[in-house]
Amino acid sequence: MKKNQPGSPRLPAPSGAPPALSAADARFLRQAFTLARKVKGKTLPNPAVGAVVVKGGRVIGRGATRAAGEAHAEIVALEAAARAVAGSKVSGPKGAGAAAGATLYVTLEPCHHFGRTPPCTRALIRAGIARVVAACPDPNPRVAGRGFAALRRAGIVVDVAPSGSSWRTAGEELYAGFACWILNGRPLVTVKVAQTLDGRINEAAGRETALTGTAAQRFAHGLRARADAILVGAETVRVDDPDLTPRLVPGLPPQVFVLSRSGKLPPSARIFAASRSARTWVVAPEKPRNLPDHVGFARLSLRAARAGGRTLARELLKIWAGQGLHEVLVEGGRAVWSPFLEAGAWDHLYVLTAPRFLPRGDSWTKELSPQWVKPLVFHRFTHLGQDGLTEFRRRTSAR
């Protein structure tokens, strides 16, 4: 696994185990995280979870959460264990017997409620799992420690990565969007801006301008890989014709939402190609007639299109929440950033600054009122090659 760039949002792969976990625990938990990352975005609205079953120091089953309504990671791992253990006599649910006395490593607390599938805790107990090692508790109030409690009542040893440890941090970052969606009824919103030292975003209005270097671009692609969806404006599509894939880093292409008040979009744009593995959506008051049938459409009210600002941001958040999206990257341009920043409808703000001056270009804060800075809390500054990355978080009291 390649080392992440400084300040990268991609999840860390901790090299040392926190105090409560052994070196072997760290090795197997790392495998569980790898499994979870591979399915991120494919399990919505469920969180992407990875699980590994270990018996006698050997992995006998691996699993990751499947599509909504299908098996969770723990069940997939138990079924894999049953298939791997030759001649095992399965009794009860799949995996029982094969996993008896084994340890389950999982990135998130096993569920303890009936949803589209039965509780994972029940399957783990019936399978005879002796120990569960988890990275973090589930933020869902329907679980929130109840899964761990049920396992312990059944005599299963439960070890959870300590608060503040690298494993707990990795888990909390992986499920930050899920936590926002389940607790606040909306996805976690990240805004990414690339600017010059004088706050410009291009050489002149309507002109495509590459500002940052390779390291900063790789960071931006890491943001794409983490997101479930990206929002861009119609002007960005018309001028830049971006492909909006995380091609510089490992990761799955996110869905793309194009905000268009007029509905006038070039059907030949790369994001509308039928070969894309993730769906593209157009958000507009009326469905454009010249777009391919495979492009999705989400209707934007005329009121939101005309009012912009808080009204527009809230309507977009409602659309995404209804689709079960956990993390959305607002990538540009200015007409797309401004409503979220002005309304305070964002969680993370990343400002990439190139060491250049473009006095005739557009200012990225031109449409923002002075009040937009009130929720800003400085988080970190990092050098990315010749460029600088400034990270902000939204003030907790303003959420």
Secondary structure, DSSP 8 states (H G I E B T S, - for coil): -----TT--S----SS--TTS-HHHHHHHHHHHHHHHHTTTTSTTS---EEEEEETTEEEEEEE--STTS--HHHHHHHHHHHHSTT----SSTTTTTTTT-EEEESS----S-SSS--HHHHHHHHT--EEEESS---STTTTTHHHHHHHHTT-EEEE--TTSHHHHHHHHHTHHHHHHHHHSS-EEEEEEEEETTSBSSSSTT-----S-HHHHHHHHHHHHH-SEEEEEHHHHHHH------TTSS----EEEEE-SS----TTSGGG-TT-SS-EEEEESS--TTS-TTSEEEE--HHHHHH-HHHHHHHHHHHHHHTT--EEEEEE-HHHHHHHHHHT--SEEEEEEES---TTS-BTTTT--GGGGTTEEEEEEEEETTEEEEEEEE-GGG-
